[in-house]
Amino acid sequence: MKKRPANARARNPRGAIPRGASRYVRFNPAALSIASLSMFGAEGGAFAQTPSPETRLPEVRVEESRDKGFGVESTRGATRTDTPLRDIPQIINVVPQTLIRSQGATTLSDALRNVPGISYGAAEGGTQANQVFFLRGFPINEDIFIDGVRDLGEYNRDLFATESIEVMKGSSALMFGRGSTGGVINQTSRYADRAPRGEVALTFGSFDQKRATADVNVKTTDTSAVRLIGLAENSGSFRYPQDVEKYGFAPSFWTELGQSTDLTLAWYYLKQRDVTDYGQPTLYGNAPGFFGFPPVSPRKYYGYENYDYAHYETNIGTARLDHEFSETLTLRNVLRWASYKRQSESTIPSLTATDANGNPVTTETPLELLLVTRNHDTNRTRDNDDTALINQTELTWTPTTGNVGHTVLAGLELAREKLDRLNYALDADPAQDGVQTPTSRTPYLSPDLSTRLSYTKTPNLRGLSEGDTIALYAQDQLEFSPEWKALLGVRWERFQADARTEAQSPNPTTAPAGPFDRTDRMLSGRAGLIWQPARNQSYYVSWGNSYNPSGELGVYGGTANTNLNLTTENLDPEKNENYEVGAQWDFTPALHLRSAIFRSEKTNARMADPTGTTVLAGKRRVDGIEFDLSGSITPDWDIFGGIAFMDGEIVTGPPNVQGNTPLGVARVTGNLWSVYRLGHGWEIGGGLRGQTGTWLTDTNLPGSQIPGYVVIDATLAYVTPRYEVRLNLYNVADKQYYIGGYNNSPNRVLPGAPFAAAVTLRYFF
């Protein structure tokens, strides 16, 4: 058997032209009628040959190209097989490492600015500012993954050990399971491989940003390697006076166990000291209604610098085994254990109903008389200790039946996820009956961050929930001819959840509830047909579905962080369907344009009936069209951009929201980033990002649509084979804008970052 490079097994076991091999040819006139649906893009690879089995190849040193552009040819994320994007009937946005570095992105939310169709909201608990995402108008919640395995934890995700970000649009339950109404976000990791390399980087920037990273991959023998990735950061923030600290370490080990088996062991550790942030209070009150967004600097913070905090500790261990039985049959097993710990206290700011003179606030009240009430909140003070144990076993078989080629994947997923949430009571006056909320008032225009509070902190209520998954899934990627291909798949999933709350004091603020339990058996699938009339064109139609069971984990505010209660434990899952017609074109072999028209729809949605009882009678729909352009215009000119137009509607719901636009649906979102290499190592670039048309609430209160915005960023760099010096400028015009709201409430909004700059020094060895 031939010697294979690490982590690159059986890309084309049939030994012919690989899927998506492309050359630049003339457009087929017959395809132009389909092109009227939208503008399109395509992706392709290069021709390749597979050596005969007895050939033993010499070892080849593989180096990462540091200027390979922004184009991406293929992905494993959507199909769990190495598949060209042009052979996948789905819009997939891949944010590559080259783009992440070009923009100086350090967090997941930074990277997702490059993905059209995503909008933002403030996280419950105020602990993941800018990291609650809406994809195609539907909340992500649990739909974040690492290398295809669910990443359940509540923590601010850093990119120090991430290779790329993949966003799969539309229902994706076939590979990812429950949820995924609007799609999923998959983070791909950097693991040890055969290529020796190393780098260190230092970043200094505005608001006292100080960040250091290191990445070293060492070949220990001819068949093994170790990779060590580290992070240290101590930075300020434009929002609050407290510093943010991060320390991360991600070691991995790869080895060959004989000629046919690879083993990868990896650990991910991230410890953070952060600050809770519920944003800025809007000009809203029960009497005057909504009458304005915050007329203050985005740097105004309305929490308490001495009491608001969020501390995280994340540990993720992974063992991956790859075995090749033959040229046509391979096995991959991934075992993941994860622990997510968080401790936090939060403050909820809102406009006070009376002004500084004691008069009711109206739309005519002078700003200098407005006050903000800041409640240091019991309900959002808690310690998390969550764990997940997940195993995925997958067989990939590539037979040929007659003239039809197949890539068949069969998988089994077993998972146990547990949430342990300990809530505390914060009592400003223990001598009184009940719990007295620690609170204070502060001027709206000049909040006092150093206000002192006095309160006791005692255990109140513990929420315990557990979800067990057993899933079987199968997928076939069929190739009928060079022009016609298809993808078919089905998944059967059994999800059992139970939840309860337990009193931790004689008089908890809420009576204990449960235990509740719910078991659902869900059948989801996916089907797509692809027509490729030429090497540089690809057109498809596709359908997919998914489910949101009542017992899914991570729902803040429910019993023990699930939706389960006496009513919902008897409710079937919500149903989601996605319909998509799209295409991909290659303008040149290196420049790809993709487009899709889609409909994402949730039926059987949970909603309150006129008596307040939760029933399965709701329906929400988002229609849209998306365009994405990526790759190289010339060898020295790279581009990455996209735009999405969406129209959302609450088709069926309570009378006060029916017919409205759901919160999280941005009418337009877009981004563009381009870099030009001037020669002699110099590089200049920049771009735009923005959105418009997002409502704070489903009720669409008059005036509460977030103002549209466009932000300009730029970069200037000097790059050599040994080192790189890069300047990044963010929000060059110092535009004041708002990212999103909070939990279907008109009370608060998250401000975007003002002008900032950062310099990164990177040394390669």
SVG drawing of the C-alpha trace seen along z (x, -y; Angstrom):
<svg xmlns="http://www.w3.org/2000/svg" viewBox="-58 -69 71 72">
<polyline fill="none" stroke="black" stroke-width="0.4" points="0.0,0.0 1.2,-3.5 2.4,-5.9 -0.2,-8.7 0.2,-12.2 -1.3,-12.7 -4.9,-13.8 -5.4,-13.5 -6.8,-10.0 -8.6,-8.6 -9.8,-11.9 -10.6,-10.0 -10.4,-6.3 -11.9,-5.4 -8.7,-6.7 -10.2,-8.8 -10.7,-12.6 -11.7,-13.7 -15.1,-15.3 -15.1,-18.9 -11.9,-18.7 -12.2,-21.9 -10.8,-23.7 -11.8,-27.1 -14.1,-26.6 -16.7,-28.6 -20.1,-28.9 -22.7,-26.5 -25.5,-28.6 -28.1,-26.1 -27.4,-27.1 -28.2,-30.8 -31.9,-30.3 -31.3,-28.9 -28.9,-31.8 -31.9,-34.1 -32.8,-32.7 -29.9,-34.6 -26.2,-35.3 -24.1,-32.2 -20.7,-30.9 -18.8,-27.6 -15.8,-26.0 -13.4,-23.4 -10.1,-21.6 -7.3,-20.5 -6.8,-17.3 -5.1,-14.5 -4.0,-11.0 -3.9,-8.2 -0.7,-6.0 -1.0,-2.3 -1.4,-0.5 2.2,0.9 3.8,-2.5 5.6,-3.8 5.8,-7.6 8.7,-9.5 7.9,-11.8 6.9,-15.3 7.2,-18.3 4.0,-20.2 4.2,-23.9 1.2,-26.2 1.0,-29.0 0.8,-32.3 -0.7,-34.1 -2.9,-31.4 -5.8,-33.8 -9.3,-33.6 -10.7,-30.9 -11.7,-27.5 -12.0,-24.5 -13.5,-21.8 -14.8,-21.0 -15.5,-18.0 -17.9,-19.8 -21.2,-19.4 -20.8,-15.8 -18.0,-14.4 -16.2,-13.5 -13.6,-15.6 -16.0,-17.2 -15.6,-20.2 -18.0,-23.0 -19.4,-22.8 -20.6,-19.2 -22.6,-20.2 -26.2,-21.4 -26.1,-24.0 -24.7,-27.5 -21.6,-27.1 -19.5,-30.1 -15.9,-29.1 -13.9,-31.8 -10.3,-30.6 -7.2,-31.3 -5.8,-33.7 -8.9,-35.9 -8.9,-35.7 -5.2,-36.8 -5.7,-39.6 -8.5,-41.1 -6.8,-40.5 -9.8,-38.6 -9.5,-37.0 -13.0,-35.7 -15.7,-33.7 -17.9,-36.8 -15.1,-38.7 -14.9,-35.9 -18.6,-35.8 -18.7,-39.4 -17.7,-37.8 -20.8,-35.7 -24.0,-37.3 -27.3,-36.3 -26.0,-36.5 -27.3,-39.0 -26.5,-39.3 -28.1,-39.6 -27.0,-40.0 -26.6,-36.7 -28.8,-35.8 -26.6,-36.4 -24.7,-39.1 -21.7,-36.9 -21.3,-36.3 -21.8,-39.8 -21.9,-39.6 -21.9,-35.8 -25.6,-35.0 -26.2,-34.6 -29.2,-34.5 -28.6,-32.6 -31.2,-33.2 -33.3,-34.8 -33.4,-31.8 -31.4,-31.7 -28.3,-29.4 -28.5,-28.4 -26.9,-24.9 -25.9,-24.8 -22.2,-25.6 -19.7,-22.7 -16.0,-21.9 -14.9,-19.6 -18.5,-18.3 -19.1,-17.6 -21.5,-19.8 -19.9,-22.5 -22.5,-22.9 -20.7,-25.3 -21.5,-28.9 -18.2,-30.7 -16.6,-33.4 -15.0,-31.4 -11.4,-32.5 -9.7,-31.7 -6.2,-31.0 -6.5,-27.2 -9.0,-27.5 -8.1,-26.9 -11.3,-28.1 -15.0,-28.7 -17.6,-26.9 -21.2,-28.1 -23.6,-25.7 -26.9,-27.4 -30.3,-25.8 -31.4,-22.7 -28.4,-20.5 -29.7,-17.8 -28.4,-14.9 -24.9,-15.4 -25.5,-17.6 -28.7,-16.4 -31.4,-18.3 -31.8,-22.0 -30.1,-23.8 -33.2,-25.6 -31.2,-28.3 -28.0,-26.3 -24.9,-25.5 -21.5,-27.0 -18.6,-24.6 -15.1,-25.5 -12.2,-23.5 -9.2,-22.9 -5.5,-23.0 -4.1,-19.6 -0.6,-18.1 0.4,-16.9 3.5,-16.0 4.6,-19.6 7.2,-21.1 6.6,-24.8 6.2,-27.4 5.2,-31.0 4.8,-33.5 2.7,-36.6 2.3,-39.7 -0.6,-42.2 -0.9,-45.6 -3.9,-47.8 -6.5,-50.3 -8.1,-50.1 -4.9,-48.6 -5.0,-45.4 -2.1,-43.0 -2.2,-39.6 0.4,-36.9 0.0,-33.6 2.4,-30.8 2.0,-27.8 4.7,-25.1 4.3,-21.8 7.3,-19.4 7.8,-16.2 8.9,-13.8 9.5,-10.7 8.8,-9.8 5.3,-8.8 4.4,-11.1 4.2,-14.8 3.4,-17.1 1.7,-20.5 1.6,-23.1 -0.6,-26.2 -0.7,-28.8 -2.5,-32.1 -2.0,-34.8 -4.0,-38.0 -4.6,-40.9 -6.6,-43.6 -9.0,-46.5 -12.3,-47.1 -14.1,-50.1 -17.1,-49.2 -16.0,-48.7 -13.0,-49.6 -12.2,-46.0 -9.5,-44.1 -10.2,-40.9 -7.7,-38.1 -7.4,-34.9 -5.0,-32.0 -5.2,-29.1 -3.3,-26.0 -4.1,-23.5 -1.6,-20.6 -2.2,-17.7 -0.3,-14.6 -0.6,-12.6 0.9,-9.3 0.6,-6.5 -0.3,-3.1 1.0,-1.0 0.4,-1.6 -3.4,-2.1 -4.2,-3.8 -3.8,-7.3 -4.4,-8.4 -4.8,-12.0 -5.1,-13.1 -5.9,-16.7 -6.7,-18.9 -8.1,-22.4 -7.9,-24.6 -9.2,-28.1 -9.5,-30.2 -11.0,-33.6 -11.8,-36.5 -14.4,-38.6 -17.2,-41.1 -20.9,-40.7 -22.5,-43.3 -26.2,-43.7 -25.7,-46.7 -27.2,-50.2 -30.7,-51.0 -32.9,-52.4 -35.3,-55.2 -38.3,-53.0 -40.9,-52.9 -44.3,-51.4 -46.1,-54.8 -44.1,-56.6 -43.3,-53.5 -40.2,-53.4 -38.8,-56.8 -35.2,-56.4 -31.9,-54.5 -29.2,-55.5 -28.0,-59.0 -24.7,-58.3 -21.2,-57.2 -20.8,-53.4 -18.2,-53.5 -20.9,-54.2 -21.2,-51.1 -24.2,-50.7 -22.9,-47.8 -20.9,-47.8 -17.1,-47.6 -16.7,-46.0 -19.5,-43.3 -20.1,-42.3 -17.9,-39.5 -17.9,-36.3 -15.1,-33.7 -14.8,-30.7 -12.8,-27.5 -13.2,-25.3 -11.6,-21.9 -12.1,-19.8 -10.4,-16.5 -10.6,-14.7 -9.4,-11.3 -9.7,-10.6 -8.9,-7.3 -8.7,-7.0 -8.4,-3.6 -8.2,-2.6 -9.5,1.0 -9.0,0.6 -8.9,-2.0 -12.7,-2.1 -13.5,-1.6 -12.4,-3.8 -13.4,-4.3 -13.3,-7.4 -14.1,-7.4 -14.1,-10.6 -14.5,-10.6 -15.0,-14.0 -15.2,-14.9 -15.8,-18.5 -16.2,-20.4 -17.6,-24.0 -17.4,-25.9 -18.7,-29.5 -19.2,-31.8 -21.0,-35.1 -22.9,-38.0 -24.8,-40.4 -26.5,-43.7 -29.7,-44.6 -30.0,-48.3 -33.2,-50.0 -34.6,-53.5 -36.2,-54.6 -39.9,-55.4 -39.4,-58.8 -36.8,-61.5 -34.4,-63.1 -37.2,-65.5 -39.6,-62.6 -41.8,-63.3 -43.0,-60.6 -40.7,-60.2 -42.2,-61.3 -40.8,-61.8 -40.2,-65.4 -38.1,-64.8 -34.6,-66.4 -31.9,-63.8 -29.9,-65.3 -32.9,-64.4 -33.1,-60.7 -32.1,-58.0 -31.1,-54.4 -32.1,-51.7 -29.4,-49.0 -30.5,-45.8 -27.8,-43.4 -29.8,-40.4 -30.4,-37.1 -31.9,-35.3 -28.7,-35.7 -26.2,-35.0 -25.1,-31.4 -22.3,-28.9 -22.3,-26.5 -20.6,-23.0 -21.7,-21.4 -20.2,-18.3 -20.6,-16.5 -19.4,-13.0 -19.9,-12.4 -18.8,-9.6 -19.2,-9.5 -18.3,-6.4 -18.4,-6.7 -17.7,-4.4 -17.1,-5.7 -17.4,-3.4 -16.8,-4.4 -18.2,-1.7 -19.3,-1.9 -22.6,-0.4 -22.6,-0.2 -21.8,-3.7 -22.8,-5.4 -20.1,-6.4 -21.0,-6.5 -19.6,-8.0 -21.6,-6.3 -21.3,-7.3 -22.9,-5.5 -22.6,-6.8 -23.6,-6.2 -23.6,-9.0 -23.9,-8.5 -24.0,-11.5 -24.7,-12.4 -24.9,-16.1 -25.4,-17.4 -26.1,-20.9 -25.5,-21.7 -26.5,-25.3 -26.3,-26.6 -28.2,-29.9 -27.6,-32.3 -29.8,-34.7 -28.4,-38.3 -30.1,-39.9 -29.6,-43.6 -31.4,-43.3 -31.5,-39.8 -33.5,-41.1 -36.6,-41.6 -38.7,-38.8 -38.0,-37.6 -35.0,-38.7 -34.3,-42.4 -32.5,-43.1 -29.3,-45.1 -30.0,-48.2 -29.1,-51.8 -30.0,-54.7 -27.5,-56.6 -27.7,-59.4 -28.3,-58.2 -25.7,-60.5 -23.0,-59.8 -23.4,-56.4 -21.3,-55.9 -19.4,-52.6 -17.9,-52.6 -21.2,-52.6 -20.8,-50.4 -23.4,-47.7 -24.0,-45.7 -25.6,-42.2 -25.4,-38.6 -24.9,-35.8 -26.4,-32.4 -27.2,-29.3 -30.8,-29.5 -31.8,-26.9 -29.9,-24.2 -31.0,-23.3 -30.1,-19.8 -30.7,-18.6 -29.5,-15.8 -29.9,-14.9 -29.0,-11.5 -28.7,-11.0 -28.7,-7.9 -28.5,-8.6 -28.0,-6.5 -27.5,-8.3 -26.6,-7.4 -25.7,-9.5 -24.9,-8.7 -23.2,-11.2 -24.0,-9.9 -22.3,-10.7 -24.4,-9.6 -22.1,-11.3 -19.8,-14.3 -22.9,-16.5 -25.4,-15.0 -24.8,-14.3 -27.0,-13.9 -26.9,-13.8 -29.4,-11.8 -29.4,-11.1 -31.5,-10.2 -31.0,-10.4 -32.9,-8.7 -32.4,-10.2 -33.6,-9.4 -33.3,-12.3 -34.2,-11.8 -34.1,-14.7 -34.9,-15.1 -34.8,-18.2 -35.5,-19.3 -34.7,-22.1 -33.7,-21.5 -34.0,-24.0 -30.7,-25.0 -32.2,-27.1 -35.3,-26.8 -37.0,-29.6 -35.8,-29.7 -37.1,-32.5 -38.8,-30.0 -40.4,-26.7 -38.5,-23.6 -40.0,-21.9 -39.9,-18.5 -38.6,-16.1 -39.8,-16.3 -38.8,-14.1 -39.4,-13.8 -38.3,-11.3 -38.5,-12.1 -37.7,-10.0 -37.0,-12.2 -36.5,-11.3 -34.7,-14.0 -33.2,-13.9 -31.7,-15.8 -31.9,-15.6 -30.2,-17.5 -29.8,-17.3 -26.8,-18.9 -26.4,-19.7 -22.9,-20.7 -23.1,-21.4 -19.5,-22.6 -16.5,-22.4 -17.0,-26.0 -20.8,-25.8 -22.9,-24.0 -26.6,-24.3 -28.7,-22.6 -32.0,-22.2 -32.2,-20.9 -34.4,-20.2 -33.6,-19.4 -35.5,-19.2 -34.7,-19.2 -36.4,-19.3 -36.3,-21.3 -37.4,-19.0 -39.0,-20.5 -36.2,-19.1 -33.2,-20.5 -30.6,-21.9 -29.2,-25.4 -32.5,-27.2 -32.1,-30.0 -35.0,-30.7 -36.6,-27.2 -36.6,-24.5 -33.0,-23.6 -32.1,-25.2 -34.5,-23.2 -37.9,-24.1 -39.5,-21.2 -42.4,-21.8 -45.8,-20.1 -47.1,-21.3 -44.1,-21.1 -43.0,-17.6 -46.1,-16.5 -45.4,-18.5 -43.9,-17.1 -40.8,-18.8 -41.0,-21.9 -40.4,-21.1 -38.1,-23.0 -37.7,-22.7 -35.4,-24.4 -35.8,-24.7 -33.0,-26.0 -32.2,-26.6 -28.6,-27.7 -25.6,-27.7 -21.9,-28.2 -19.8,-29.7 -16.1,-30.0 -15.3,-33.3 -11.7,-32.1 -10.2,-28.9 -9.4,-31.1 -12.5,-33.3 -15.8,-31.8 -19.3,-33.2 -22.1,-31.4 -25.8,-32.2 -29.0,-30.7 -32.7,-31.4 -34.0,-29.9 -37.0,-29.4 -36.5,-28.4 -39.7,-27.6 -40.5,-26.6 -43.9,-24.9 -45.4,-23.3 -43.7,-26.2 -44.3,-26.6 -46.5,-29.7 -48.9,-30.8 -52.6,-30.5 -55.2,-33.0 -55.1,-31.3 -51.4,-31.5 -50.8,-27.8 -48.0,-26.7 -49.2,-25.0 -47.8,-23.8 -49.6,-26.2 -47.0,-28.7 -45.3,-29.2 -42.4,-31.3 -40.9,-31.8 -37.8,-33.5 -37.4,-33.9 -34.2,-35.2 -31.5,-35.3 -27.7,-35.3 -24.6,-36.1 -21.1,-35.2 -17.8,-36.0 -14.4,-34.6 -11.0,-34.0 -8.4,-35.9 -9.2,-38.4 -5.5,-38.4 -2.5,-36.6 -2.0,-39.7 -5.6,-40.7 -7.8,-38.7 -11.5,-39.3 -14.1,-37.8 -17.6,-39.2 -21.3,-38.5 -24.7,-39.9 -28.0,-38.4 -31.6,-39.8 -34.2,-38.3 -37.9,-38.7 -39.2,-37.2 -42.8,-36.8 -44.5,-35.3 -47.1,-33.6 -49.1,-32.2 -48.6,-33.5 -50.3,-35.4 -52.3,-38.4 -49.8,-41.0 -47.0,-39.5 -48.8,-37.7 -47.8,-39.1 -44.7,-40.9 -41.1,-40.4 -39.4,-38.1 -36.5,-39.6 -33.1,-38.6 -34.2,-38.8 -32.0,-41.5 -33.5,-42.7 -30.0,-43.1 -26.6,-42.0 -23.4,-42.2 -19.6,-42.3 -16.7,-42.8 -13.0,-42.4 -10.2,-42.8 -6.4,-42.8 -3.9,-43.8 -0.2,-42.9 1.7,-45.8 5.0,-44.0 8.2,-43.9 6.2,-42.5 3.7,-45.3 0.0,-44.6 -2.9,-46.9 -6.6,-46.2 -9.9,-46.9 -13.6,-46.4 -17.2,-47.1 -19.6,-45.3 -23.1,-46.3 -26.8,-45.4 -30.2,-47.0 -33.8,-46.1 -33.5,-44.2 -36.2,-44.6 -35.6,-44.4 -38.8,-42.5 -41.3,-40.3 -43.9,-43.0 -42.1,-45.4 -42.7,-48.4 -42.7,-51.6 -39.2,-53.1 -37.5,-50.0 -35.9,-48.9 -32.2,-49.0 -30.7,-51.7 -28.9,-50.4 -25.1,-50.9 -22.0,-50.4 -18.6,-50.1 -15.3,-50.6 -12.2,-48.6 -8.7,-48.6 -5.3,-46.9 -1.7,-47.6 1.0,-44.9 4.6,-44.1 5.0,-40.3 8.1,-38.3 8.8,-34.5 10.2,-35.1 8.0,-37.7 4.9,-39.9 4.0,-43.3 0.3,-44.2 -1.7,-47.2 -5.5,-46.8 -7.9,-49.7 -11.5,-49.1 -14.5,-51.3 -12.3,-53.9 -15.1,-56.5 -15.9,-56.0 -19.5,-55.2 -21.9,-54.8 -24.0,-51.8 -25.9,-49.0 -25.3,-45.3 -28.5,-43.8 -31.0,-43.7 -31.6,-41.5 -34.0,-38.5 -37.0,-39.9 -37.0,-43.1 -37.1,-46.7 -35.2,-47.8 -31.6,-47.3 -29.3,-47.3 -25.7,-46.4 -23.4,-49.1 -20.8,-48.4 -17.1,-49.1 -15.8,-52.6 -12.7,-53.3 -9.8,-51.1 -6.4,-50.1 -4.1,-47.1 -0.5,-46.2 0.4,-42.5 4.0,-41.3 4.3,-37.7 7.5,-35.7 7.7,-32.4 10.3,-29.6"/>
</svg>
